[in-house]
Each structure stands twice: as C-alpha cells, then as structure tokens.
Amino acid sequence: MKIFLRNPEREVEMAGPLSVHDLLARLEINPETVLVIRGDTLAAKDATLADDDVVEIRRVLSGGTGGTTP
Amino acid sequence: MKCRRCRGPAVIDVRRHNAAFCGECFVEHCNEQVRRAIDRFGMLGRGERVLVAVSGGKDSLMAWDVLSSLGYRVDGLYVGLGIEGYSEESARYARRFAARHGLELLERDLPSDYGYDIPEGSRAGRRAPCSACGLSKRHVFNAVALDHGYDALATGHNLDDEAAVLLGNVLRWEEGYLGRQYPLLPAAEGFVRKIKPLVRLGERETAAYCVIRGIDYILEECPMAAGNRHLGYKELLNDLEASSPGTKAMFLFGFLERAHGRFEDEAEDERKELRPCAGCGAPTPAEVCAFCRLRMQAGALVPVELQRTGE
C-alpha cells in the first residue's frame, strides 16, 4: 500500500494486509499524534488496510500559541 | 471496534474515555463536550454574540462550526500575519469555510493595518516568532471584539494546547500566568470575555471532527513555529498519554479544579496594576503596551504618532 505522511511530506510503501495499529507500530508513530485516513474516511486502529489501499497518516499536533501565556 | 453508542462500525477511538465512535456519534460526542465546557465554566448565555478567532486551522474552524451548530450567533475573525507562503494560504481556508456555511468573516491584516509583519516584529522586538505572533493576535482579537460589541471572544485552544501551556507555566512557576489560565476569563475594563470551548477535546479529536464533517483546514504547519517549546511539551505529554491514557486531562482538569484558585491572587494583583496604554488605550502595566512597543520597534509606529493617538 501507498502511505503518505506530512510535515515533512513523504511517501512510503508497505505490504498489506496490515492493521492500523501494526502500521503505526512499524513506523514507530505514537497513535495519539496522528489520524489514519483511507480515501476520505478515518480508519480505526483495528481496521485492516489492504495491499492496494492509499493511506494518509496525518499528524494532528499544531504548535505556536504565543509562548506560555494562556 | 464498535461505536459505544450505536454499536455500528467505529472510525475513531478515544482512549482516555475508553470508547470508540462511528462518525455520526463522534460528532454528537464533540458537541456534547463543548456544551459541557460552556455550561461548566459559564462561558456563554443564550443569544449572546460571539467572535471566533479563526486561523484556517482545524481547531478554530471546529470551534466556529460547533458553536454555530449549537445555535450561537458566531462570526469569525481572521488576522493576517504577513508570513510569506503561509498567511495567504491559511486565509483561503478561513474564507472558504465562511462562504460555504454562509457565515460572516471579519479580517484584519498586520502589514496593511498595523504596519509590520511577524518576521519583522520578531526580529525588531527580539522575541521568538510565536511570542510576537501571540502578542499581536491577542491585542487585535481583543480590540476588534470590543470595537464591534461582541459579548465574548472564542479561541480554538484544545485540551492538548492547555495542558502544554500548563506544563510550561508550571516548569517556570509563572504564578500570574497560572492565575489567568482558565477556560473562561470574564470581561474587565478594556478586556472582552475570553472563552475556550474546546478545552474538553484533544487535538486528535478536533482533527477527526474536521475529517468527519468534511471541513478543509490548512495542514501545513506555520513555518515559524517549527521546533518551538510548546510543541516539545506536547510531544512529552503525548508520550505520557500513550502509556497512561487520560494523563493530559487529569493534569489540566486537576489543576483547574484543585490548584488554579491558589494563583488567583497573583493574577488579581497584576490586574490591579493595569492602566490604559498611552498609545492605544489597551490595558497595560507599563506606560506603553507591549503591542505598541512592538510596532515602535518594527518602525511601524513613531513616538509622535503615539503621543497623538494617546491624546
């Protein structure tokens, strides 16, 4: 399957079938920091990704809130 | 995984609630979390006018979307920061959302309305870019909300933002900041009421909400925010959250319920020292406020102008 990652943008290939949980573990990504999106739809951690799926791993952390002031 | 509510196939899990949701039930869950935050902290009354500070990112667009769907009268405010290749792009997302939902978007632009941009303000003011940006936005958001008579200014700060800010404030024991870190800051002389209705939702939930609701938001990170301390705190907290789900919520809400009150006196003492800025009239502990000083340092405001506007 094709996997797109952002910030920085890159693309990796991985063989399916593979669960979302295992995909993130293999890429050493903390599940708390990303969403996995297949097509236009979120894929839950137990979803199985097929060999011909196109998957985006979208980082959800955004920064910059003006220093430490509330 | 099955949806906790309808038992249909789940698309998102929220580990700290030990729950998973289908798309439709997840949107309901988010609306409920916002409603609970509004009620718990007394953020808004019925029929009040709200201005949402909109950046084009997931959190602020979600705040706008949820508050609108809960029936509040909500307009957006976008402030252009003059960051090349980023500010125009983020403005497009804010405008597109407003147009698609028939909502009103107010706009201000630092370079054309105030005479400087964030790279220049950061350089001239010898501040980190995020510090110059935060200072500028806080000033403009407050000023526009007051000028237009809004009852409250809402921002998209989420649970992760607030937990990371809390960690930073605790590490340095910033007592005044700790006293002011609360999801509701009541209106005061020169200040509009400020509310953070997404405080009960994590960053992963706000992103998931946008994907499910089909809200396009800017995915690129601000190029000037890369490597800042705040992001580092978020990474640390997420490492803790991975091994112990619920840590961020316990940290933040434990502080709000059990420790915040101990710092209110410091915040109150600081508030008592505020007086109107000689330049713009905004409350400040100095003769000239930090926003006007930044403009002066960036060459966008000269002392003559300052005296004239202060008369």
Interface residues (C-beta under 8 A of the other chain):
Chain A: R6 N7 N30 P31 E32 T33 V34 L35 I37 D40 T41 L42 A43 A44 K45 D46 R58 V60 L61 S62 G63 G64 T65 G66 G67 T68 T69 P70
Chain B: M1 P9 A10 V11 I12 D13 R15 A20 G23 G57 K58 D59 A128 P129 C130 S131 C133 G134 L135 K137 R138 H157 D160 D161 E162 A164 V165 G168 N169 R172 E174 Y177 R180 Q181 Y182 L185 E203 R204 T206 A207 A208 V211 I212 L219 E220 E221 C222 M224 A225 A226 N228 R229 H230 L231 K234 E235 N238 D239 E241 A242
